């Protein structure tokens, strides 16, 4: 739950993006711009950028999702 669970999953998404040839300098923007917004529009303290996914990868890649929630 929370960041303890999200950190390894987001690391896995980053590894998948790097293996798909996405430039390292684009990884953060790719993750934040492809996340599904869960709370108020844009970044917020409860949901961050939202539900991270592997949508930046090729269409042949299975969908991968990560949820990280604050307990505030």
Secondary structure, 3 states (H helix, E strand, C coil): CHHHHHHHHHHHHHHHHHHCCCCHHHHHHHHHHHCECCCCCCCECCCECCEEECCCCCCCCCCCEECCCCCC
